[in-house]
C-alpha cells in the first residue's frame, strides 16, 4: 500500500503537503500477507478481513501517475492563489503609499498652508530682519524635501521627528504662544523603522483640527513608549476634541478601513500598518469634546535591517 504525497513549496520554503489516502498496487498478495501478519494478535475475523481486503480496488501504475499529477496540479493552484494574494497586498500597499504621498502634498502644500507661511515670512522679514525668515524658509524646504522626495516605505523615527520639528517651527511662528510643544521620545527608539508619513499627519491633525480652533493656549505632547516587542507613539492635545457621534463614526471607519474626506489620512495610515504588520497594529483614538484628543500609533519594534528588535474633523 502506498500514499502519494506532493509538497507545497514556495521560494524554497515548504508550507505543507497534499496527501492521498492509502492505495493498493500490485502485487496484492504480498500486501495481504503483511496485513494478516500485523493483525494476527488482534481479535479480528481473519477470513472477513481477507474479504474486505479483496474488495479494495487495485491501482495500476498509470492510475497512480495520474493521481500524482492531479495532486501536483492542485498544489500549483494553491501556490498560485497564495502568490496572487501576495501580489494583491503589494499592489494595495503601493496604492496606499501613493495616496499618502498625494495626501501629504495636499495637506502640506495646499494654498492655505503656503499662504500662512508666506505671510509669516513677509512679516518677520519686515519686523525682525532675515534671521527668522531664513529659519522658516529652511524648514519649509525640509518639509517639502521629506514629503516629496521620499519614496521608501519605511523611515527612521529620527527622520520623521526631524520633519515634524520643521513643521512645528513654522506653526509656532504663526500661532506664537498659542502653541506649546512637549516631546519625549526615548533615544533608543530614534533608529527604529516606521512607515513613512505616519507621525507627521497625526501631529498636523492635532495642530490644525485640535489646537487652531482653540481659544487660549494650546499644548501638544509627542511621546514614545517601548514594550518588549512593540512601540507606541502618543500624540496628545488639549484642543477642542471630538463629539461622541463623530468619534464613534471615526473609529468605525478606521477599523473597517473605509475613508471619507474627514478620515482619509487616518484610514491610510491604518491600512498601511495592516498591510505591513498585520492586525493588532495601527491607530486608536481617545477624545472628549472640549477637553482634547489623544491618538496612539502602535507599531512593532523594527530595526533598520528590517528585523524585530524588539468637534473636529480629522483628515
FENMO-V896918 format. One record per residue. N is the residue number from 0. RES is the residue in one letter. PSI is psi as a letter, one per 20 degrees, with the letter a starting at -180 (* if undefined). OMEGA is omega in whole degrees, -180 to 180 (NA if undefined). D_FIRST is the distance of its C-alpha to the first C-alpha in Angstrom with 2 decimals. Layout:
BEGIN
N&RES&PSI&OMEGA&D_FIRST, N&RES&PSI&OMEGA&D_FIRST
END
This chain:
BEGIN
0&X&p&-176&0.00, 1&X&q&174&3.78, 2&X&p&178&7.08, 3&X&p&-178&10.21, 4&X&p&178&13.27, 5&X&o&180&16.86, 6&X&q&174&19.72, 7&X&o&-173&23.09, 8&X&p&176&25.71, 9&X&p&179&29.44, 10&X&l&176&32.03, 11&X&j&176&29.83, 12&X&p&180&28.92, 13&X&p&-178&25.45, 14&X&j&-179&25.86, 15&X&a&-178&22.29, 16&X&q&171&19.08, 17&X&p&-177&17.34, 18&X&q&172&13.69, 19&X&r&170&11.55, 20&X&r&179&9.69, 21&X&p&180&5.96, 22&X&q&-176&5.35, 23&X&p&174&4.63, 24&X&r&174&6.30, 25&X&q&0&8.95, 26&X&p&-176&9.79, 27&X&h&-176&8.60, 28&X&g&-180&11.24, 29&X&g&179&9.96, 30&X&h&180&6.88, 31&X&g&178&9.69, 32&X&h&-180&12.06, 33&X&h&179&10.21, 34&X&g&180&10.03, 35&X&h&-180&13.65, 36&X&g&-177&14.69, 37&X&h&-178&13.77, 38&X&j&-176&15.47, 39&X&h&-178&18.39, 40&X&i&-178&20.78, 41&X&q&-180&20.19, 42&X&m&-178&22.62, 43&X&q&176&20.21, 44&X&o&-175&21.00, 45&X&h&-179&18.68, 46&X&g&178&19.72, 47&X&h&179&19.12, 48&X&g&178&15.65, 49&X&g&179&14.91, 50&X&g&178&16.64, 51&X&g&-177&14.65, 52&X&h&-178&11.33, 53&X&i&179&13.10, 54&X&i&179&14.17, 55&X&p&179&10.86, 56&X&q&177&11.39, 57&X&p&-179&9.83, 58&X&p&173&9.85, 59&X&q&178&12.19, 60&X&h&180&12.45, 61&X&h&179&15.49, 62&X&h&177&13.97, 63&X&h&179&11.52, 64&X&g&179&14.76, 65&X&g&178&16.72, 66&X&g&-180&14.53, 67&X&g&180&14.93, 68&X&h&178&18.61, 69&X&g&178&19.07, 70&X&h&178&17.91, 71&X&g&179&20.14, 72&X&g&178&22.99, 73&X&g&178&22.71, 74&X&g&178&22.75, 75&X&h&177&25.85, 76&X&g&177&27.42, 77&X&g&-179&27.12, 78&X&g&-179&28.65, 79&X&h&178&31.39, 80&X&g&179&32.17, 81&X&g&180&32.57, 82&X&h&177&34.73, 83&X&g&177&36.78, 84&X&h&179&37.51, 85&X&g&178&38.47, 86&X&h&179&40.76, 87&X&g&178&42.26, 88&X&h&179&43.05, 89&X&g&179&44.61, 90&X&g&179&46.74, 91&X&h&179&47.84, 92&X&g&179&48.78, 93&X&g&179&50.82, 94&X&g&180&52.49, 95&X&h&178&53.33, 96&X&g&178&54.82, 97&X&h&177&56.93, 98&X&h&179&58.11, 99&X&g&179&59.07, 100&X&g&180&61.03, 101&X&g&180&62.75, 102&X&h&177&63.54, 103&X&h&179&64.86, 104&X&g&179&67.02, 105&X&g&-174&68.37, 106&X&g&-174&68.91, 107&X&h&-173&70.39, 108&X&k&178&72.37, 109&X&r&-175&73.49, 110&X&h&-180&77.23, 111&X&g&-179&78.01, 112&X&g&-180&76.57, 113&X&h&-180&78.24, 114&X&g&179&81.49, 115&X&g&-180&81.70, 116&X&g&-179&80.80, 117&X&h&176&83.40, 118&X&g&179&86.02, 119&X&g&178&85.37, 120&X&g&-179&85.72, 121&X&g&-179&88.99, 122&X&g&-180&90.38, 123&X&h&178&89.61, 124&X&h&-178&90.97, 125&X&h&-172&94.29, 126&X&g&-170&94.67, 127&X&i&-173&93.16, 128&X&b&-167&92.88, 129&X&i&-171&89.84, 130&X&g&-179&87.91, 131&X&h&177&86.00, 132&X&g&179&85.70, 133&X&h&179&83.89, 134&X&g&-178&81.49, 135&X&g&179&80.59, 136&X&g&179&80.20, 137&X&g&-180&77.97, 138&X&g&178&75.82, 139&X&g&179&75.52, 140&X&h&180&74.43, 141&X&h&178&71.79, 142&X&g&180&70.39, 143&X&g&-180&70.23, 144&X&g&-178&68.59, 145&X&g&-174&65.93, 146&X&h&-173&65.12, 147&X&h&-173&65.47, 148&X&j&175&64.16, 149&X&p&-178&61.22, 150&X&j&-180&57.98, 151&X&q&179&55.45, 152&X&h&-176&53.24, 153&X&q&174&54.14, 154&X&r&178&57.43, 155&X&q&175&58.76, 156&X&h&-180&60.51, 157&X&g&-180&63.60, 158&X&g&179&63.68, 159&X&g&179&63.35, 160&X&h&178&66.08, 161&X&g&178&68.33, 162&X&h&178&68.18, 163&X&g&-179&68.85, 164&X&h&178&71.90, 165&X&g&178&73.37, 166&X&g&-178&72.82, 167&X&h&177&74.46, 168&X&g&179&77.40, 169&X&g&-179&78.26, 170&X&h&178&77.87, 171&X&h&174&79.99, 172&X&h&178&82.70, 173&X&g&-170&82.64, 174&X&i&178&82.41, 175&X&c&-178&84.30, 176&X&i&179&84.50, 177&X&i&-180&82.47, 178&X&o&175&79.27, 179&X&p&-174&78.48, 180&X&p&175&75.17, 181&X&p&-177&73.51, 182&X&p&179&70.43, 183&X&n&179&68.36, 184&X&o&179&65.23, 185&X&p&-178&64.05, 186&X&h&-177&64.24, 187&X&i&177&60.64, 188&X&i&-170&59.49, 189&X&h&-179&61.47, 190&X&j&175&58.86, 191&X&q&180&55.96, 192&X&p&176&54.42, 193&X&q&177&54.87, 194&X&p&180&54.58, 195&X&q&177&57.72, 196&X&l&174&60.36, 197&X&g&-180&59.27, 198&X&g&-176&61.98, 199&X&g&177&64.87, 200&X&h&179&64.36, 201&X&g&177&64.23, 202&X&g&-180&67.50, 203&X&g&176&69.09, 204&X&g&-178&68.14, 205&X&g&-178&69.81, 206&X&g&-172&72.97, 207&X&g&-173&73.39, 208&X&h&-179&72.28, 209&X&g&-171&72.89, 210&X&h&-180&75.93, 211&X&g&179&77.97, 212&X&i&-175&78.80, 213&X&p&173&79.73, 214&X&o&-178&83.41, 215&X&a&-176&84.04, 216&X&p&177&82.27, 217&X&q&-180&78.56, 218&X&p&177&76.18, 219&X&p&179&72.86, 220&X&p&178&70.49, 221&X&o&-176&67.56, 222&X&q&177&65.46, 223&X&q&180&62.10, 224&X&q&-178&60.06, 225&X&p&171&57.01, 226&X&a&-177&54.26, 227&X&g&-174&51.33, 228&X&j&177&49.23, 229&X&r&177&51.40, 230&X&q&179&55.01, 231&X&p&174&57.26, 232&X&p&-176&60.31, 233&X&p&176&62.97, 234&X&o&-173&65.59, 235&X&p&176&68.23, 236&X&q&177&71.55, 237&X&k&-174&74.39, 238&X&b&-171&74.85, 239&X&i&178&75.18, 240&X&a&-177&71.68, 241&X&p&177&69.63, 242&X&q&-174&70.25, 243&X&g&179&67.51, 244&X&g&179&66.57, 245&X&h&178&66.26, 246&X&g&178&64.37, 247&X&g&179&61.86, 248&X&h&180&61.35, 249&X&g&179&61.08, 250&X&g&-180&58.35, 251&X&g&-180&56.41, 252&X&h&178&56.61, 253&X&g&-179&55.48, 254&X&g&-176&52.50, 255&X&j&180&51.47, 256&X&l&178&52.42, 257&X&o&-174&54.91, 258&X&q&166&58.06, 259&X&a&-176&61.53, 260&X&h&-179&64.70, 261&X&i&-173&65.28, 262&X&j&-174&61.80, 263&X&g&-178&60.55, 264&X&g&-179&60.88, 265&X&g&178&59.26, 266&X&h&178&56.34, 267&X&g&178&55.90, 268&X&g&-180&55.74, 269&X&g&-179&53.26, 270&X&g&-179&51.02, 271&X&h&177&50.99, 272&X&g&179&50.23, 273&X&g&-178&47.27, 274&X&h&-178&45.92, 275&X&h&-169&46.48, 276&X&i&-178&45.52, 277&X&r&-180&43.84, 278&X&q&-179&45.11, 279&X&i&179&47.35, 280&X&q&178&49.76, 281&X&b&-169&52.81, 282&X&p&169&56.14, 283&X&q&-174&57.57, 284&X&p&171&61.16, 285&X&p&-179&63.68, 286&X&q&175&67.11, 287&X&p&-179&70.21, 288&X&p&180&72.83, 289&X&i&-178&75.98, 290&X&h&-179&74.37, 291&X&a&-175&71.95, 292&X&q&175&68.33, 293&X&p&178&65.58, 294&X&p&179&62.58, 295&X&p&177&59.68, 296&X&o&-179&57.22, 297&X&p&-179&54.11, 298&X&q&175&52.14, 299&X&q&174&49.65, 300&X&o&-178&51.13, 301&X&p&-179&50.44, 302&X&r&-180&51.98, 303&X&i&175&53.28, 304&X&i&179&50.05, 305&X&i&-179&48.06, 306&X&r&179&46.56, 307&X&p&178&47.03, 308&X&h&-173&49.91, 309&X&*&NA&50.10, 310&X&m&-175&72.49, 311&X&q&178&71.24, 312&X&o&-178&69.11, 313&X&p&-178&66.46, 314&X&*&NA&65.22
END
